[in-house]
């Protein structure tokens, strides 16, 4: 413990020293000009369309060189290796030819787009506006006197394609339909939280931003809202409503709603590592504002001033605001980005989020002039992001896709400043700086290697196995896979090892003596119970693995349980893995030596209550509380008769506590006529706890006295 603390302290000192050294160097070479240069990465002029504009650039999950680019009319083109296809692989109006569609308003990819075994594979969602359709499954105004001639509709589409082929859609299903009065009151945005992991309960929930309706602003649905649903068919309904939506218990607000802005929502983004906070861009009469909202906020009456983070310049064109999640441009780290146009000059405004009541807003804004060689007075840019959060700018008039980089002149000035700095320094300082850089590079390389090793640890091993007793076969599964990757006969396995934290605690092969027994099982349970009592602090790791070897000397390593600190990275719980591993050890032992294996007596299903009892016992004096959890039913006998048999029970229990594990199992079978069968069951469980190491001699005697007292008072 002390060594870990000292190491952490020295590591912090080392990092602080490096920061101090490099901050001085960076400050000396910092350019004064706030400029960023646009670099063309894709020419989109091969696409020939009229009366249409580009709408969205979507990075395709799992392929860093592939993008989907959608137009306002609902056509989607594929951009692969910076080359765009001449024809769209998807046309919304053609796919829904029987509907009177006005335009595409939003599009997003399912977070499971790249995972073949999961629901959502090669799936995307679109929102469009069409003429109203009569259906019961539609969110509509409460005031039935108001006519809503349009519907804003979300549809789920599934593609079929190979990496080198053009995608084709194969399935479609309507998810949600919302009645609206005007086409411009449509769904503004569809999005999934990119920072929620697949094992989280809120993973895969679709967020829908609906615009504000001035005539229906008193109704929650049309007051500028964000909805949250699970876009998976739920019985007769096309979607499910998460049970933790904040307005579930409010009868005046639709269950799908999670945020009511009271203003028109332009765009929202995610605040990293927060599942309940959003950065929302709202439109007001005097301009746009950025607010930090929590799920469950209702701002129809007023917006809290402390939640207003930024006032944006008054603009005619609605341009969305984004968090910078990339790492390429250090000056933009943690900033909120917004495009501005001053005459023919385009600026990128980078802002730090602070409350407007702090009166320091002007000091937190930095404007970067965008430099592009083929400038045009009619240029129109929109802001997008790559797979790793870097910036993309889409220009509508010349149809080009740009990325941002530091200007060449600035880079030359920085290089010259670095050379001048090195030339003015003496040789000792230069050697020290180079040594520090090399040391820092080695240190961060080491940290990266450790992080990569932890990340790949689970994916390098088998995740689970299933035993088919009838066919005597073993099916092996990869991580997150529903179908078996490999199946082998149990007879081909010659050795099975059970590991706890990389240490072998059980080995079964023909050379083992004995191969397996009840005594060995009890010893394994005792080791596992002791491990479970240890606190998971300082990122302590706990692993349970099974190592199999077949007759061809091929080895198969299964990681059934892996936990780091308070986070469990595998599906099965600790006691479930223990049961599974011990069941397998018995099955394998009986398969290789059926004639020499004794009958199993201790059932692994007892592992869960025994281990839970061990966790709950923090002090030896708490043993009386544990005995109460044995669920002993009082014996229906008179106190006189219990007192008569008191001496016999003491002798019997004392004998059992001194015998070996096999004889203790037999000793627990109490044959005295004065004891009820439930009394015997309680005694069996008490002796089992003592055998597994959960009770010492003193605790066993206290528990024994407690049981006697309960029987005497019956």
PEFEN-V830099 format. One record per pair of residues at least 4 apart in sequence whose ideal C-beta (glycine too) atoms are under 7 Angstrom apart, sorted by sequence separation. I is the first residue (numbers start at 1). J is the second residue. D is the distance in Angstrom with one decimal. If there is no record, write none. Layout:
i;j;d
I;J;D
I;J;D
This chain:
i;j;d
1;5;6.6
2;6;6.3
3;7;6.2
4;8;6.3
5;9;6.3
6;10;6.3
7;11;6.2
8;12;6.5
9;13;6.6
10;14;6.2
11;15;6.4
12;16;6.3
13;17;6.4
14;18;6.6
15;19;6.3
16;20;6.4
17;21;6.5
18;22;6.1
19;23;5.8
20;24;7.0
21;25;6.8
22;26;5.9
23;27;6.1
24;28;6.5
25;29;6.6
26;30;6.3
71;75;4.7
85;89;6.9
91;95;6.3
92;96;6.3
93;97;6.9
109;113;4.6
161;165;4.8
181;185;6.1
196;200;4.7
213;217;6.4
219;223;6.7
221;225;6.1
241;245;6.0
253;257;5.4
261;265;5.5
293;297;5.0
299;303;4.8
303;307;6.4
315;319;6.7
354;358;5.1
360;364;6.1
361;365;6.9
375;379;6.4
385;389;5.6
386;390;4.4
395;399;7.0
406;410;5.4
407;411;7.0
408;412;6.5
409;413;6.5
410;414;6.4
411;415;6.3
412;416;6.3
413;417;6.3
414;418;6.4
415;419;6.5
416;420;6.3
417;421;6.2
418;422;6.5
419;423;6.3
420;424;6.3
421;425;6.5
425;429;4.3
427;431;6.3
428;432;6.4
429;433;6.3
430;434;6.3
431;435;6.1
432;436;6.2
433;437;6.3
434;438;6.3
435;439;6.2
436;440;6.1
437;441;6.2
438;442;6.4
439;443;6.3
440;444;6.3
441;445;6.1
442;446;6.4
443;447;6.6
444;448;6.2
445;449;6.4
446;450;6.5
447;451;6.3
448;452;6.2
449;453;6.2
450;454;6.6
451;455;6.3
452;456;6.1
453;457;6.4
456;460;5.6
477;481;5.2
481;485;6.3
488;492;5.6
499;503;6.3
508;512;5.7
516;520;5.7
518;522;6.4
519;523;6.5
520;524;6.4
521;525;6.4
522;526;6.4
523;527;6.7
524;528;6.3
525;529;6.0
526;530;6.4
527;531;6.5
528;532;6.4
529;533;6.9
536;540;5.0
549;553;6.6
550;554;5.1
563;567;6.8
572;576;4.3
574;578;6.6
575;579;6.5
576;580;6.3
577;581;6.0
578;582;6.2
579;583;6.1
580;584;6.5
581;585;6.5
582;586;6.5
583;587;6.3
584;588;6.0
585;589;6.2
586;590;6.3
587;591;6.4
588;592;6.6
589;593;6.4
590;594;5.4
593;597;5.7
602;606;6.6
606;610;5.6
607;611;5.8
608;612;6.2
609;613;6.2
610;614;6.6
611;615;6.5
612;616;6.4
613;617;6.4
618;622;6.2
622;626;6.6
623;627;6.5
624;628;6.9
637;641;4.9
639;643;6.3
640;644;6.6
641;645;6.7
642;646;6.6
645;649;6.0
646;650;6.7
647;651;6.7
648;652;6.3
649;653;6.1
650;654;6.2
651;655;6.4
652;656;6.6
653;657;6.5
654;658;6.9
655;659;6.7
659;663;3.9
660;664;6.9
663;667;6.1
664;668;6.6
675;679;4.6
677;681;6.5
678;682;6.6
679;683;6.5
680;684;6.4
681;685;6.7
682;686;6.4
683;687;6.3
684;688;6.3
685;689;6.6
686;690;6.8
687;691;6.3
688;692;6.4
695;699;4.2
696;700;6.9
697;701;6.6
698;702;6.6
699;703;6.3
700;704;6.2
701;705;6.4
702;706;6.5
703;707;6.6
704;708;6.5
705;709;6.2
706;710;6.6
707;711;6.4
708;712;6.3
709;713;6.4
710;714;6.8
79;84;4.8
90;95;6.9
96;101;6.0
116;121;5.4
141;146;5.2
161;166;6.6
180;185;4.5
198;203;5.2
212;217;6.4
217;222;6.4
220;225;6.6
233;238;6.0
234;239;6.4
283;288;5.6
284;289;6.1
303;308;6.3
332;337;6.8
341;346;5.6
342;347;6.4
356;361;6.1
385;390;6.8
395;400;5.0
406;411;5.6
425;430;5.4
468;473;4.7
499;504;5.5
500;505;5.0
507;512;6.0
563;568;4.6
564;569;6.8
572;577;4.9
617;622;5.3
637;642;5.7
659;664;4.8
670;675;5.2
675;680;5.8
689;694;4.4
690;695;4.5
695;700;4.7
60;66;4.1
70;76;4.8
112;118;4.1
115;121;6.0
161;167;3.9
180;186;6.3
196;202;5.5
197;203;6.6
216;222;3.7
217;223;5.2
234;240;3.8
247;253;4.0
271;277;4.5
282;288;6.8
354;360;5.9
385;391;6.5
386;392;5.9
499;505;6.9
536;542;6.8
549;555;5.2
563;569;6.8
617;623;6.7
689;695;5.1
60;67;6.2
77;84;5.5
78;85;4.9
112;119;6.5
113;120;6.5
141;148;6.2
161;168;6.2
196;203;4.8
232;239;6.9
248;255;5.4
271;278;6.7
281;288;5.9
282;289;5.3
339;346;6.7
340;347;4.5
354;361;6.5
385;392;6.3
394;401;5.6
395;402;6.7
467;474;5.9
468;475;6.8
477;484;5.8
478;485;4.9
497;504;5.2
498;505;5.6
508;515;5.9
548;555;6.9
562;569;4.8
590;597;5.0
59;67;5.8
60;68;6.1
68;76;5.4
69;77;5.0
77;85;5.5
93;101;5.3
112;120;3.3
113;121;6.9
140;148;6.3
159;167;4.4
160;168;5.7
231;239;5.3
232;240;6.1
247;255;6.5
270;278;6.7
271;279;5.7
324;332;4.4
383;391;6.8
384;392;4.2
422;430;6.1
476;484;6.3
477;485;6.2
498;506;3.9
508;516;5.6
547;555;6.5
548;556;4.5
562;570;5.0
572;580;7.0
589;597;5.2
656;664;5.3
659;667;5.9
695;703;6.5
58;67;6.3
92;101;6.4
111;120;6.7
112;121;6.0
113;122;6.3
159;168;6.5
213;222;3.8
230;239;6.1
281;290;5.8
282;291;6.1
324;333;6.8
339;348;6.3
340;349;5.6
392;401;6.2
393;402;4.4
465;474;5.6
466;475;4.6
475;484;3.8
476;485;5.8
497;506;6.9
561;570;5.4
617;626;5.6
57;67;5.8
58;68;4.3
68;78;6.3
69;79;5.6
110;120;3.6
113;123;6.4
159;169;5.4
160;170;4.6
212;222;6.7
229;239;4.5
230;240;4.2
245;255;5.8
247;257;5.4
268;278;4.9
269;279;4.7
354;364;5.6
383;393;6.4
384;394;5.9
392;402;7.0
465;475;6.4
476;486;4.7
497;507;5.1
547;557;5.5
560;570;6.7
616;626;6.8
670;680;4.9
690;700;4.9
77;88;5.1
78;89;5.7
158;169;6.7
159;170;6.8
212;223;6.2
229;240;6.8
268;279;6.5
279;290;6.2
280;291;5.2
324;335;5.2
337;348;6.1
338;349;4.6
392;403;6.1
465;476;5.2
531;542;6.8
559;570;6.9
561;572;6.4
656;667;4.0
57;69;5.4
66;78;7.0
67;79;4.2
76;88;5.6
92;104;5.6
157;169;5.1
158;170;5.6
192;204;7.0
212;224;3.8
229;241;6.2
230;242;6.1
246;258;5.8
268;280;4.5
291;303;6.4
352;364;4.1
381;393;4.9
382;394;5.0
391;403;6.8
465;477;6.8
475;487;4.9
496;508;4.7
545;557;6.1
546;558;4.4
560;572;6.2
655;667;6.2
656;668;6.4
75;88;4.0
76;89;6.3
110;123;4.1
138;151;7.0
158;171;4.2
211;224;6.8
245;258;5.7
268;281;6.9
279;292;6.0
280;293;5.1
323;336;6.0
324;337;5.5
337;350;5.8
351;364;5.8
381;394;6.9
390;403;6.7
391;404;5.0
464;477;4.5
474;487;7.0
495;508;7.0
545;558;6.1
561;574;6.3
613;626;5.1
670;683;6.3
56;70;4.8
66;80;5.2
76;90;4.2
110;124;6.4
192;206;6.3
228;242;6.3
241;255;4.8
267;281;4.7
293;307;6.7
351;365;5.1
381;395;5.5
462;476;5.2
463;477;5.3
473;487;5.5
474;488;5.5
495;509;4.2
506;520;6.8
545;559;5.3
546;560;6.4
586;600;5.7
54;69;6.3
55;70;4.7
65;80;6.4
69;84;7.0
109;124;4.9
157;172;5.3
210;225;5.2
241;256;5.9
265;280;6.2
266;281;4.3
277;292;6.1
278;293;5.1
292;307;5.4
321;336;5.9
322;337;5.2
335;350;4.1
336;351;4.8
380;395;6.7
462;477;6.8
463;478;5.9
473;488;6.7
494;509;6.1
545;560;6.7
668;683;5.9
55;71;5.5
65;81;5.0
75;91;5.2
108;124;6.7
132;148;6.2
156;172;6.9
190;206;6.5
191;207;5.0
266;282;6.8
291;307;5.0
321;337;6.8
335;351;6.2
349;365;6.1
350;366;4.7
379;395;5.8
380;396;4.3
462;478;6.8
463;479;4.2
473;489;5.6
474;490;5.6
543;559;6.5
544;560;5.2
561;577;4.2
613;629;6.4
668;684;4.6
54;71;5.9
55;72;5.0
74;91;6.4
107;124;6.6
108;125;5.5
132;149;5.2
155;172;5.8
156;173;4.9
209;226;5.2
210;227;6.6
228;245;6.0
265;282;6.3
266;283;5.5
277;294;5.6
291;308;5.5
292;309;5.5
321;338;4.7
335;352;6.3
336;353;6.1
380;397;6.1
472;489;6.4
473;490;6.5
544;561;4.0
560;577;4.5
686;703;5.6
53;71;6.5
74;92;2.6
107;125;6.9
131;149;6.9
132;150;5.9
133;151;5.9
155;173;7.0
190;208;6.0
208;226;6.8
264;282;6.7
276;294;5.6
291;309;6.3
332;350;5.5
349;367;5.5
350;368;6.6
379;397;5.7
472;490;4.9
506;524;5.5
543;561;6.5
652;670;6.6
52;71;4.9
53;72;5.2
74;93;5.7
107;126;5.0
131;150;6.5
132;151;5.2
155;174;5.5
156;175;5.2
207;226;5.9
208;227;4.3
259;278;7.0
261;280;6.5
263;282;4.2
264;283;4.3
276;295;4.9
289;308;5.6
290;309;4.8
319;338;6.7
378;397;5.1
472;491;6.6
505;524;5.7
543;562;5.3
668;687;5.0
52;72;5.9
73;93;6.7
130;150;7.0
155;175;6.5
189;209;4.1
263;283;6.3
290;310;4.1
319;339;5.0
347;367;4.7
348;368;4.4
459;479;5.8
560;580;6.5
52;73;4.9
106;127;3.9
129;150;5.7
130;151;5.7
153;174;6.4
154;175;4.5
187;208;5.8
188;209;4.3
207;228;5.4
261;282;5.8
263;284;6.1
289;310;6.8
347;368;6.6
376;397;5.8
458;479;5.8
542;563;4.6
560;581;6.5
583;604;6.0
686;707;7.0
49;71;6.8
104;126;6.1
105;127;4.9
154;176;4.8
187;209;6.7
188;210;7.0
266;288;6.6
289;311;5.6
290;312;6.8
347;369;6.0
348;370;6.0
376;398;6.4
505;527;5.4
582;604;4.6
105;128;6.1
129;152;5.5
130;153;6.1
187;210;5.7
188;211;5.4
205;228;5.3
206;229;5.6
289;312;6.7
347;370;6.8
541;564;5.3
664;687;5.8
104;128;5.3
105;129;6.2
153;177;5.0
205;229;6.9
287;311;6.3
288;312;4.0
345;369;6.5
346;370;4.4
374;398;6.6
648;672;6.3
103;128;6.6
127;152;6.3
128;153;5.9
186;211;6.1
205;230;5.7
206;231;4.7
287;312;6.0
539;564;5.7
540;565;6.6
579;604;4.3
682;707;6.2
103;129;6.1
127;153;6.9
151;177;5.2
152;178;4.8
185;211;4.8
204;230;6.6
287;313;6.6
310;336;6.7
312;338;5.9
498;524;7.0
539;565;5.0
578;604;6.7
579;605;6.5
74;101;6.9
101;128;5.4
102;129;4.6
127;154;5.0
151;178;6.7
229;256;5.6
287;314;4.1
313;340;5.8
500;527;6.5
536;563;6.6
645;672;6.5
664;691;6.0
102;130;6.7
151;179;5.8
152;180;5.2
185;213;5.1
228;256;6.8
286;314;6.8
500;528;6.7
579;607;5.8
101;130;4.9
125;154;5.9
126;155;5.5
151;180;6.8
227;256;4.3
536;565;5.3
578;607;4.7
645;674;4.7
47;77;6.1
73;103;6.6
74;104;4.0
100;130;5.6
125;155;7.0
150;180;5.0
227;257;5.6
228;258;4.5
536;566;5.9
661;691;5.5
72;103;5.3
73;104;6.7
99;130;4.8
100;131;4.3
125;156;5.6
126;157;6.7
148;179;3.7
227;258;6.7
290;321;6.2
344;375;7.0
500;531;6.2
656;687;5.7
72;104;6.0
148;180;5.9
178;210;6.4
181;213;5.9
220;252;6.8
225;257;5.1
226;258;5.7
575;607;5.2
679;711;6.5
123;156;6.2
124;157;5.5
148;181;5.4
150;183;5.8
154;187;6.8
180;213;7.0
220;253;4.5
221;254;5.5
226;259;4.2
344;377;5.4
544;577;5.1
575;608;3.9
641;674;6.0
657;690;6.4
70;104;6.3
92;126;6.2
123;157;6.8
152;186;4.5
181;215;6.5
220;254;6.6
225;259;6.5
259;293;5.5
123;158;5.0
152;187;4.6
225;260;5.3
346;381;6.0
546;581;6.1
92;128;6.1
122;158;5.9
154;190;6.8
221;257;6.8
225;261;6.9
259;295;6.1
371;407;6.0
575;611;5.6
42;79;5.9
47;84;6.1
70;107;5.2
122;159;4.3
205;242;6.0
220;257;6.0
223;260;5.4
224;261;3.9
258;295;4.6
262;299;4.5
544;581;6.4
637;674;6.4
46;84;5.9
122;160;6.8
141;179;6.5
224;262;6.0
258;296;6.9
259;297;5.6
260;298;4.5
261;299;5.7
262;300;4.2
546;584;6.7
47;86;6.5
138;177;4.5
139;178;4.6
140;179;4.1
223;262;5.4
224;263;5.1
226;265;6.9
260;299;6.3
281;320;6.5
42;82;4.5
44;84;5.4
46;86;5.3
137;177;6.7
139;179;6.7
220;260;5.5
224;264;5.4
260;300;5.8
281;321;4.9
635;675;6.8
636;676;6.9
657;697;6.9
41;82;5.4
138;179;5.9
224;265;5.1
262;303;6.9
310;351;5.5
501;542;6.5
502;543;6.8
635;676;4.4
42;84;6.4
135;177;6.6
226;268;6.6
339;381;5.9
501;543;5.5
532;574;6.1
310;353;6.7
657;700;5.9
279;323;6.6
309;353;4.5
339;383;5.5
500;544;6.0
635;679;4.8
309;354;6.7
311;356;6.5
633;678;4.3
290;336;6.6
309;355;6.4
337;383;6.6
499;545;4.3
632;678;7.0
132;179;6.5
308;355;6.9
61;109;6.0
308;356;4.9
498;546;6.0
499;547;6.2
55;104;6.1
58;107;6.6
246;295;5.4
306;355;5.4
125;175;6.9
246;296;3.3
496;546;6.8
497;547;4.1
528;578;5.6
632;682;4.0
56;107;5.6
58;109;5.8
62;113;6.9
212;263;6.4
305;356;6.8
306;357;6.6
310;361;6.8
653;704;5.2
61;113;4.5
62;114;2.9
212;264;4.3
266;318;5.4
305;357;5.6
496;548;5.6
630;682;5.2
61;114;4.6
176;229;6.5
211;264;5.8
267;320;3.7
269;322;5.8
74;128;6.4
129;183;5.0
154;208;6.7
211;265;6.6
266;320;6.4
267;321;6.3
269;323;5.1
495;549;4.2
493;548;5.5
494;549;5.8
630;685;5.3
175;231;4.8
209;265;4.8
494;550;6.6
630;686;6.6
129;186;4.7
493;550;5.5
494;551;5.4
492;550;4.9
524;582;6.8
209;268;6.0
492;551;5.2
649;708;6.5
127;187;4.0
325;385;7.0
322;383;5.7
521;582;6.0
176;238;6.7
326;388;6.1
328;390;5.3
488;550;6.8
646;708;6.4
127;190;5.6
175;238;5.3
176;239;5.8
319;382;6.8
320;383;6.4
322;385;6.5
326;389;4.1
174;238;5.9
175;239;5.4
319;383;6.7
325;389;2.9
326;390;3.9
601;665;5.6
125;190;5.4
173;238;6.9
324;389;6.9
326;391;6.7
146;215;6.8
516;585;5.9
642;711;5.2
643;712;6.6
146;216;6.6
516;586;6.5
642;712;4.5
623;695;6.7
202;275;5.9
516;589;3.7
639;712;5.4
95;169;6.6
515;589;5.0
141;216;5.6
156;231;5.9
195;270;6.1
329;404;6.6
632;707;6.4
194;270;6.4
613;689;6.7
623;699;4.3
627;703;4.5
634;710;5.7
635;711;4.8
89;166;5.1
95;172;6.8
142;219;5.7
188;265;5.7
193;270;5.6
195;272;5.8
223;300;5.3
508;585;5.9
634;711;6.8
637;714;6.2
89;167;4.7
141;219;6.1
188;266;6.9
189;267;6.1
195;273;6.0
515;593;5.0
620;698;7.0
624;702;6.5
632;710;6.3
636;714;6.2
89;168;6.6
90;169;5.7
189;268;6.5
196;275;6.1
506;585;6.0
532;611;5.4
610;689;6.3
620;699;5.6
623;702;5.4
627;706;4.9
635;714;5.1
476;556;6.6
508;588;5.7
518;598;6.6
522;602;6.2
614;694;5.0
623;703;5.8
627;707;6.8
634;714;3.9
85;166;6.8
102;183;5.2
105;186;4.4
106;187;5.4
111;192;4.8
125;206;6.7
141;222;6.9
508;589;5.2
515;596;6.4
516;597;6.3
517;598;5.7
521;602;5.7
529;610;6.6
533;614;5.7
613;694;6.2
105;187;5.4
106;188;6.5
108;190;4.2
139;221;6.1
193;275;6.6
510;592;6.2
515;597;6.4
518;600;6.5
525;607;6.1
529;611;5.4
532;614;6.6
533;615;6.6
606;688;6.6
610;692;5.9
624;706;5.7
105;188;6.9
106;189;5.2
107;190;6.6
108;191;5.6
498;581;5.5
518;601;4.8
532;615;6.5
106;190;4.4
108;192;6.6
120;204;6.7
518;602;5.6
610;694;6.4
529;614;5.0
498;585;6.3
78;166;6.7
78;167;6.6
496;585;6.5
112;204;6.9
496;588;4.8
111;204;6.1
465;558;6.0
462;556;6.0
464;558;7.0
462;557;6.6
493;588;6.7
461;557;4.8
462;558;4.5
463;559;7.0
464;560;6.8
461;558;6.4
461;559;4.3
490;588;6.7
137;237;6.8
491;591;6.9
137;238;6.3
458;559;6.0
490;591;5.2
458;562;6.2
125;231;6.8
458;569;6.1
119;232;6.6
139;254;6.3
467;584;6.6
472;591;7.0
467;587;5.8
522;661;5.4
519;661;5.1
519;662;6.5
518;662;6.8
529;692;6.0
530;693;6.8
529;693;6.6
529;694;6.6
526;692;5.1
525;692;5.4
526;693;4.4
522;691;5.8
522;692;6.3
36;348;6.4
64;387;4.9
57;384;4.1
59;386;5.8
59;387;4.3
34;366;6.1
36;368;4.7
38;370;5.8
34;367;6.4
35;368;6.4
38;371;6.6
34;368;4.9
35;369;4.9
36;370;5.8
37;371;4.7
38;372;3.9
34;369;6.7
36;371;7.0
57;392;5.8
35;371;5.7
57;394;5.9
54;394;5.5
54;396;6.1
53;396;5.6
45;399;4.9
38;393;6.4
44;399;4.0
44;400;6.4
43;400;5.9
44;401;6.4
42;400;7.0
42;401;4.0
40;400;5.3
41;401;5.6
41;402;6.7
40;402;5.9
41;403;5.2
39;402;6.2
117;480;6.2
38;402;4.2
39;403;5.4
117;481;5.5
117;482;5.4
38;404;6.6
39;405;5.3
36;404;4.8
37;405;5.4
37;406;6.9
36;406;6.9
37;407;4.5
35;407;5.1
35;410;6.7
33;410;6.0
31;410;4.5
31;413;5.9
31;414;6.1
29;414;4.9
29;417;4.4
28;417;6.6
29;418;5.6
28;421;5.9
21;436;6.0
18;436;6.7
18;440;5.2
4;538;5.4
1;538;7.0
